[in-house]
Amino acid sequence: MQHVWDLVVVGAGPAGSQAARTAAARGLRVLLLDKEEFPRPKTCGGLVSAKACAALGLRLPTALGERRIESVRLVGPDGETAVTRTAPFLGWTVDRAALDAFLVEEAVRAGAEFRPGTAFLSIENAASGHISLRTSRGNLRAYALVGADGSLSSVAGALGQSRGLPAWRTALALSAMLSLPAPRLEEVFNGGRTVNFYCLPLPYAFGWAFPYRERVNLGLGAWSGAGAVLPQLMAGFARQLQLSWGITLQAVEVRGAYLPAGGFVFRPGRGRVLLAGDAAGLVDPFSGEGIYFALRSGKLAAETLAGCLGTPGASPNYAPRLYAAACRRELLGELRLALALAILTGTKRRFFRSISAHPERLELLVQIMTNPRAYRAAFFRAQTLGPPARAG
Ligand SMILES: Cc1cc2nc3c(=O)[nH]c(=O)nc-3n(C[C@H](O)[C@H](O)[C@H](O)COP(=O)(O)OP(=O)(O)OC[C@H]3O[C@@H](n4cnc5c(N)ncnc54)[C@H](O)[C@@H]3O)c2cc1C
C-alpha cells in the first residue's frame, strides 16, 4: 500500500517552505517538493521587509543578510529630486537563492521531507478521502495539498483556475545585478543602508535600486499591459543609474517574471487543496512586495490544515473556507487598500509631488515595510484628518 502523506506542499519558495515548516512543527508528516534543484536562482529584488522578517519567526543567519536597511529614498520622475526617510529597521536585502535554501533547511529541521527536482504535474483523483497526484518522479498520495508554486501555478491550473492571472491583474517586473565596489556603494546608498525607489512615467510602476554587499539589485515593475516598452525602459534606467553613480557602464543581464496583483478576487483553493503566496495571487499591487504575503499565507494555510486534520470530525474539505476567512481578516483588507492606492496614484507623478511638498508623508513607505496594517492606518488617518492639502 502506498504511503499517504498528511500534507504535500508544492513549491519551495517562501510560501511553501513556511507552510511545510509550520505543518511539520504541528506534527504532520509533510513532503515539500520543488521542480528545481536547490539552491536555485530566483528573479527578485531580494528586499525582505521588516514585517516579512517578523512573519518569518526566525532569525536570519548573519551570512544571509547582504545589507541592513534603515532608510528609504523616493526619487522623483526627473531622476534627481529625492526625499529620504529613516527608521531604526526597515528590513534586509538578501540573495533569494540563499534565502530560499535556508527556508527549506528550516522546514527540514522541523521534520518535513524535501524532494528537489520533482515537478507537480496533475491531480489524478481527489474524490476519495485523500488526493492522488502525479509528479515527474512518480505518483503520491496525501490527505491535503498546498499549492505554493508561484505566479504560474500548475496546482491552480489543476483546480480548473487559470494558470497565472489575466494580464490586467498582473504586473511584469524586470531585474538585474550590477557590481559596485563597497566604498562607492556605501557613498551612493548612504552607508549601504538605504533602498531607493523611483517614480517612473508608467502606470502603476516603480523602479528600485537595492544595495547588496558589493552589488546593486536594480529593476522595475509595471502593469503587464505596458510589457512591450519595459525592456527599453529598463536599459535606459540601468544606464542612467550607472552614469549618475559615475561607474563604467556594465552590460546587464535582465531577468523578468510576472507578479499577480493582489486585492482582486482571492484564490484560496478547493476541496483539500489550498493555494498560498503568488499562487493565490497575493502580492502588494502598490509596492510589489510578495515575500511577506507568501510567508503569512503559507503559515495560515498550514495552520488551517493542521487544525482540520488534527480535529476529529473536521474534514480538510472545510479548509478553503476557513483559510479564506483567515486571509480576509489578515491580508486581503490591506491588499485592497494597496490596490486603491495604486489606482489613485497612477503614474506616481502626483504621489511624488505630494511627498516632496510634505516629506513627512514618506512615512507611508516606512509603514508599508514595517507594519502589517500600514494601509488601514494610513486610510484611517486620511479619513480622520480630511483630504490632504493640495500639493504644489
Ligand atoms: C523582479 C521581481 C522582484 C521582486 N522583488 C521583491 C522584493 O524585493 N521583495 C518582495 O517581498 N517581493 C519581491 N518580489 C515578489 C516575490 O518574489 C514573490 O512574491 C515571492 O517569491 C512569492 O513567493 P512564493 O513562495 O509564493 O513563490 P515563489 O518564490 O515563486 O516559489 C515558487 C516555487 O515553486 C516551484 N514550482 C513552480 N512550479 C512547480 C511545479 N509544477 N512543481 C514543483 N515546483 C514548482 C518553483 O521552482 C519555485 O521554487 C519580486 C518579484 C519579481 C518578479
The ligand as an SDF file (V2000), in Angstrom:
LIG
                    3D

 53 58  0  0  0  0  0  0  0  0999 V2000
   11.6380   41.0850  -10.4520 C   0  0  0  0  0  0  0  0  0  0  0  0
   10.9370   40.8300   -9.1340 C   0  0  0  0  0  0  0  0  0  0  0  0
   11.3720   41.4900   -7.9970 C   0  0  0  0  0  0  0  0  0  0  0  0
   10.7390   41.2450   -6.7610 C   0  0  0  0  0  0  0  0  0  0  0  0
   11.2410   41.8530   -5.6500 N   0  0  0  0  0  0  0  0  0  0  0  0
   10.6800   41.6030   -4.4560 C   0  0  0  0  0  0  0  0  0  0  0  0
   11.2530   42.1580   -3.2670 C   0  0  0  0  0  0  0  0  0  0  0  0
   12.2950   42.8260   -3.2980 O   0  0  0  0  0  0  0  0  0  0  0  0
   10.6370   41.9020   -2.0680 N   0  0  0  0  0  0  0  0  0  0  0  0
    9.4920   41.1540   -2.0050 C   0  0  0  0  0  0  0  0  0  0  0  0
    8.9490   40.9810   -0.8930 O   0  0  0  0  0  0  0  0  0  0  0  0
    8.9540   40.5930   -3.1170 N   0  0  0  0  0  0  0  0  0  0  0  0
    9.5300   40.7720   -4.3230 C   0  0  0  0  0  0  0  0  0  0  0  0
    9.0270   40.1600   -5.4290 N   0  0  0  0  0  0  0  0  0  0  0  0
    7.8790   39.2330   -5.2880 C   0  0  0  0  0  0  0  0  0  0  0  0
    8.3700   37.9030   -4.7040 C   0  0  0  0  0  0  0  0  0  0  0  0
    9.4960   37.4490   -5.4210 O   0  0  0  0  0  0  0  0  0  0  0  0
    7.2620   36.8450   -4.7630 C   0  0  0  0  0  0  0  0  0  0  0  0
    6.0510   37.4010   -4.3380 O   0  0  0  0  0  0  0  0  0  0  0  0
    7.6220   35.6450   -3.8700 C   0  0  0  0  0  0  0  0  0  0  0  0
    8.7500   34.9730   -4.3710 O   0  0  0  0  0  0  0  0  0  0  0  0
    6.4360   34.6710   -3.7940 C   0  0  0  0  0  0  0  0  0  0  0  0
    6.8190   33.5200   -3.0900 O   0  0  0  0  0  0  0  0  0  0  0  0
    6.1120   32.1280   -3.3740 P   0  0  0  0  0  0  0  0  0  0  0  0
    6.6980   31.1680   -2.4030 O   0  0  0  0  0  0  0  0  0  0  0  0
    4.6480   32.3040   -3.4480 O   0  0  0  0  0  0  0  0  0  0  0  0
    6.5510   31.7310   -4.8750 O   0  0  0  0  0  0  0  0  0  0  0  0
    7.9810   31.5420   -5.4980 P   0  0  0  0  0  0  0  0  0  0  0  0
    9.0110   32.2190   -4.7070 O   0  0  0  0  0  0  0  0  0  0  0  0
    7.8240   31.9160   -6.9330 O   0  0  0  0  0  0  0  0  0  0  0  0
    8.2590   29.9780   -5.3850 O   0  0  0  0  0  0  0  0  0  0  0  0
    7.5380   29.0480   -6.1540 C   0  0  0  0  0  0  0  0  0  0  0  0
    8.3470   27.7560   -6.2140 C   0  0  0  0  0  0  0  0  0  0  0  0
    7.5340   26.7720   -6.8650 O   0  0  0  0  0  0  0  0  0  0  0  0
    8.3400   25.9920   -7.7250 C   0  0  0  0  0  0  0  0  0  0  0  0
    7.4730   25.4140   -8.7310 N   0  0  0  0  0  0  0  0  0  0  0  0
    6.8210   26.0470   -9.7410 C   0  0  0  0  0  0  0  0  0  0  0  0
    6.0870   25.1550  -10.4550 N   0  0  0  0  0  0  0  0  0  0  0  0
    6.2720   23.9430   -9.8710 C   0  0  0  0  0  0  0  0  0  0  0  0
    5.7730   22.6260  -10.1400 C   0  0  0  0  0  0  0  0  0  0  0  0
    4.9370   22.3920  -11.1610 N   0  0  0  0  0  0  0  0  0  0  0  0
    6.1740   21.6230   -9.3510 N   0  0  0  0  0  0  0  0  0  0  0  0
    7.0260   21.8340   -8.3030 C   0  0  0  0  0  0  0  0  0  0  0  0
    7.5350   23.0460   -8.0020 N   0  0  0  0  0  0  0  0  0  0  0  0
    7.1500   24.0910   -8.7770 C   0  0  0  0  0  0  0  0  0  0  0  0
    9.3620   26.9850   -8.2670 C   0  0  0  0  0  0  0  0  0  0  0  0
   10.5320   26.3240   -8.7200 O   0  0  0  0  0  0  0  0  0  0  0  0
    9.6300   27.8760   -7.0360 C   0  0  0  0  0  0  0  0  0  0  0  0
   10.7140   27.3940   -6.2770 O   0  0  0  0  0  0  0  0  0  0  0  0
    9.6340   40.3660   -6.6830 C   0  0  0  0  0  0  0  0  0  0  0  0
    9.1960   39.7030   -7.8370 C   0  0  0  0  0  0  0  0  0  0  0  0
    9.8370   39.9330   -9.0480 C   0  0  0  0  0  0  0  0  0  0  0  0
    9.3490   39.1940  -10.2650 C   0  0  0  0  0  0  0  0  0  0  0  0
  1  2  1  0
  2  3  1  0
  2 52  2  0
  3  4  2  0
  4  5  1  0
  4 50  1  0
  5  6  2  0
  6  7  1  0
  6 13  1  0
  7  8  2  0
  7  9  1  0
  9 10  1  0
 10 11  2  0
 10 12  1  0
 12 13  2  0
 13 14  1  0
 14 15  1  0
 14 50  1  0
 15 16  1  0
 16 17  1  0
 16 18  1  0
 18 19  1  0
 18 20  1  0
 20 21  1  0
 20 22  1  0
 22 23  1  0
 23 24  1  0
 24 25  2  0
 24 26  1  0
 24 27  1  0
 27 28  1  0
 28 29  2  0
 28 30  1  0
 28 31  1  0
 31 32  1  0
 32 33  1  0
 33 34  1  0
 33 48  1  0
 34 35  1  0
 35 36  1  0
 35 46  1  0
 36 37  1  0
 36 45  1  0
 37 38  2  0
 38 39  1  0
 39 40  1  0
 39 45  2  0
 40 41  1  0
 40 42  2  0
 42 43  1  0
 43 44  2  0
 44 45  1  0
 46 47  1  0
 46 48  1  0
 48 49  1  0
 50 51  2  0
 51 52  1  0
 52 53  1  0
M  END
$$$$
